[in-house]
Amino acid sequence: MGSATRQALESSRAELSALSDGVDLATAEQLFAAARAIGGSLQLRALLADAATEAADKRTIAERVFSSSLAPTALGLLASAASKRWSSDDDLLAGIEEIGIRAAAVSADPAVHIEAELFAFAAAVRSDSELELAVGSKLGDTASKVQLVTTLLQSKVSPQTLAIISQLVQQPRGRRIGAAVRYAASVVADQAGLAVATVTSARPIGEQQLVRLQQGLSKTYGMQLRLNPVVDPAVIGGIRVQVGDDVIDGSVSSKLNDLRLQLAG
């Protein structure tokens, strides 16, 4: 992430936080729709991402294009994001999407754990190659993908989770759907002031063990963590824990790999 994008994101996040009382699910959905519209127009994307264009001019362009389709809150957030300097046009789209994800998180009832719903969907995609192909293939019809996601999830997840997944399906930007959903979950957790620990094991970990592991990791890192359990037979035994860039690898596969390296040396 370039320094320009980092600064633009920090500013956009602060602006969203200042508006938290006026943010609803429609705000998130409108930001997602705007991101798709900008992504679908080479001319508009180039204009808004051009570092040589004055910030005021970019704001005016965004307001003129979207004033009839966005409510004031969403329009204000979008125009402000568009006026900022981003390291690339893809970073601009990613930034608008992230603010949309954060808006969805802000709009949800505190009792709803969006990140857990997202992780569950990512796990379902990971374990079902046909589902992954159906929602993640570049060749599939976008409307059909959205309809499939809606049919599968509408009665099982919060409206916020459904809106986020629908956005990721419609605008993958070169990402695999599982990775995109896990990224969205990490953004939701961050918006709530939490961090995510991805725990990979060969077999499902029991609920009580997960609770103890969560408590232990939270104490170790000095912050509240959400666990993202991932089942991967390739680890053979033990567990692998990743928190941000920090990896604790106690898996058998890792130990075997270390042994192979020692023998090769």
C-alpha positions in Angstrom: 0.0 0.0 0.0 1.5 3.3 -1.1 1.7 6.3 1.3 -0.9 8.3 -0.6 -3.4 5.4 -0.3 -2.6 5.0 3.4 -3.3 8.6 4.1 -6.4 8.6 2.0 -7.8 5.6 3.9 -7.0 7.0 7.3 -8.8 10.2 6.5 -11.8 8.4 5.0 -12.1 6.2 8.1 -12.0 9.2 10.3 -14.8 10.8 8.3 -16.9 7.7 8.5 -16.4 7.6 12.3 -17.6 11.2 12.6 -20.8 10.2 10.8 -21.5 6.9 12.5 -24.9 8.0 13.9 -26.2 8.8 10.4 -24.8 5.7 8.7 -27.2 2.9 7.7 -27.1 -0.2 5.5 -28.3 1.9 2.5 -25.1 4.0 2.9 -23.0 0.9 2.5 -25.0 -0.4 -0.5 -24.8 3.0 -2.2 -21.0 3.1 -1.8 -20.7 -0.4 -3.2 -22.9 0.6 -6.2 -20.7 3.7 -6.7 -17.5 1.6 -6.6 -18.9 -0.7 -9.3 -20.0 2.2 -11.4 -16.5 3.8 -11.2 -14.9 0.5 -11.8 -17.0 0.0 -14.9 -16.0 3.3 -16.5 -12.4 3.7 -17.7 -12.9 7.4 -18.2 -14.4 8.1 -14.8 -11.9 5.9 -13.0 -9.0 7.7 -14.7 -10.3 11.1 -13.9 -10.9 10.4 -10.2 -7.5 8.6 -9.7 -5.5 11.2 -11.6 -3.0 12.8 -9.2 -2.7 15.8 -11.5 -6.5 16.6 -11.2 -7.3 19.1 -8.4 -9.1 17.7 -5.4 -12.0 20.2 -5.8 -12.4 19.2 -9.4 -12.6 15.5 -8.5 -15.1 16.2 -5.8 -17.2 18.1 -8.3 -17.1 15.3 -10.8 -18.2 12.7 -8.2 -21.0 14.9 -7.0 -22.3 15.6 -10.5 -22.2 11.9 -11.5 -23.7 10.5 -8.4 -25.9 13.2 -6.9 -29.1 11.7 -8.3 -28.4 8.1 -7.1 -26.8 8.5 -3.7 -28.3 9.9 -0.5 -26.4 12.8 1.2 -24.4 10.7 3.6 -23.1 8.2 1.0 -22.5 11.0 -1.5 -20.5 13.0 1.0 -18.3 10.0 1.8 -17.8 9.1 -1.9 -17.1 12.7 -3.0 -14.5 13.1 -0.2 -12.8 9.8 -1.0 -12.8 10.7 -4.7 -11.1 14.0 -3.9 -8.2 12.4 -2.2 -4.9 11.2 -3.7 -4.6 7.5 -4.2 -1.6 5.5 -5.3 -3.5 3.8 -8.1 -7.0 3.6 -9.6 -7.4 0.1 -8.0 -6.6 1.6 -4.6 -9.4 4.1 -5.1 -11.9 1.3 -5.8 -10.5 -0.7 -2.9 -10.8 2.4 -0.6 -14.4 3.1 -1.5 -15.2 -0.6 -1.0 -13.5 -0.6 2.4 -15.5 2.4 3.5 -18.6 0.6 2.3 -17.7 -2.5 4.4 -17.1 -0.3 7.4 -20.4 1.5 6.9 -22.2 -1.9 6.8 -20.5 -2.9 10.1 -21.4 0.4 11.7 -25.1 -0.1 10.6 -25.4 -3.5 12.2 -26.9 -4.4 15.6 -24.0 -4.9 18.1 -25.3 -8.4 18.7 -24.7 -9.4 15.1 -21.2 -10.8 14.4 -20.7 -10.0 10.7 -17.2 -11.2 10.7 -18.2 -14.7 12.0 -20.9 -14.9 9.2 -18.3 -13.9 6.6 -15.8 -16.4 7.9 -18.5 -19.1 7.8 -19.2 -18.3 4.2 -15.5 -18.3 3.3 -15.2 -21.8 4.9 -18.2 -23.0 2.9 -16.5 -21.8 -0.3 -13.2 -23.4 0.6 -14.8 -26.7 1.2 -17.0 -26.8 -1.9 -15.2 -26.4 -5.2 -18.5 -26.2 -7.1 -19.7 -23.3 -4.9 -16.4 -21.5 -5.3 -16.6 -21.9 -9.1 -20.3 -20.8 -9.2 -19.7 -17.5 -7.3 -16.1 -16.8 -8.2 -15.7 -17.8 -11.9 -14.8 -14.9 -14.2 -17.0 -16.5 -16.9 -20.2 -16.6 -14.9 -23.1 -14.1 -15.2 -22.9 -11.6 -12.4 -26.7 -11.4 -11.9 -26.8 -15.2 -11.5 -24.0 -15.1 -8.9 -25.8 -12.5 -6.9 -29.1 -14.5 -7.1 -27.3 -17.6 -6.0 -25.7 -15.9 -3.0 -29.0 -14.3 -2.1 -30.8 -17.7 -2.3 -28.2 -19.4 -0.1 -27.8 -16.7 2.5 -30.8 -14.5 2.8 -32.4 -16.3 5.7 -29.2 -17.3 7.3 -27.1 -14.1 7.7 -27.6 -10.5 8.5 -28.5 -8.0 5.7 -25.1 -6.4 6.2 -23.2 -9.7 5.5 -25.3 -10.4 2.4 -24.7 -6.9 1.1 -20.9 -7.3 1.6 -20.8 -10.7 -0.1 -22.9 -9.5 -3.0 -20.5 -6.6 -3.5 -17.4 -9.0 -3.5 -19.2 -11.3 -6.0 -20.0 -8.4 -8.3 -16.6 -6.6 -8.2 -13.9 -9.2 -7.5 -11.1 -7.0 -8.9 -8.9 -10.1 -9.5 -9.4 -11.6 -6.1 -10.5 -15.2 -5.3 -13.8 -15.0 -3.6 -12.6 -16.8 -0.4 -9.7 -14.4 0.0 -12.0 -11.4 -0.6 -14.5 -12.5 2.0 -11.7 -13.1 4.6 -10.4 -9.7 3.9 -13.8 -8.2 4.4 -14.1 -10.0 7.7 -10.8 -8.5 8.9 -12.1 -5.0 8.0 -15.3 -5.6 9.9 -13.3 -6.8 12.9 -11.0 -3.8 12.8 -14.0 -1.5 12.7 -15.1 -3.0 16.0 -11.6 -2.5 17.4 -10.8 -6.2 17.2 -8.1 -8.3 15.5 -8.5 -11.6 13.8 -6.6 -14.8 14.6 -6.8 -17.4 11.8 -6.5 -20.9 13.4 -5.7 -23.7 10.9 -6.0 -27.3 12.0 -6.3 -30.7 10.3 -9.7 -31.4 12.0 -12.4 -29.1 13.5 -11.5 -27.8 16.9 -14.1 -28.2 19.7 -16.1 -25.2 20.9 -14.6 -25.2 24.4 -11.1 -25.5 23.0 -11.7 -22.6 20.7 -12.9 -20.5 23.7 -9.8 -21.3 25.7 -7.6 -20.6 22.7 -9.3 -17.3 22.1 -8.8 -16.3 25.7 -5.2 -17.3 25.7 -4.4 -15.5 22.5 -6.2 -12.4 23.6 -4.2 -12.3 26.8 -0.9 -12.9 24.9 -1.6 -10.1 22.3 -3.2 -7.8 24.8 -6.3 -7.3 22.7 -9.6 -8.9 22.0 -9.3 -11.4 19.2 -11.9 -13.0 16.9 -11.0 -16.6 15.8 -11.3 -17.7 12.2 -11.1 -21.5 12.4 -9.9 -23.1 9.1 -9.8 -26.9 8.5 -6.9 -28.0 6.3 -5.9 -31.7 6.2 -2.5 -30.6 4.9 -1.4 -29.5 8.3 -1.6 -33.2 9.4 -1.7 -32.4 13.1 -1.3 -29.5 15.6 -2.4 -26.0 14.7 -1.2 -22.9 12.9 -2.2 -19.5 14.2 -1.8 -16.3 12.3 -2.5 -12.8 13.7 -1.7 -10.2 11.1 1.9 -10.9 10.0 2.6 -12.9 13.1 2.6 -16.7 12.6 2.7 -19.3 15.3 3.2 -22.6 13.5 2.9 -25.8 15.7 1.6 -28.0 12.8 3.1 -31.4 12.0 3.5 -30.4 8.4 5.7 -27.4 9.4 7.8 -29.7 11.6 8.2 -32.2 8.8 9.2 -29.4 6.4 11.8 -28.2 8.9 13.2 -31.7 9.2 13.4 -32.0 5.4 15.3 -28.8 5.2 17.7 -30.0 7.9 18.3 -33.3 6.1 18.8 -31.5 2.8 21.4 -29.3 4.5 
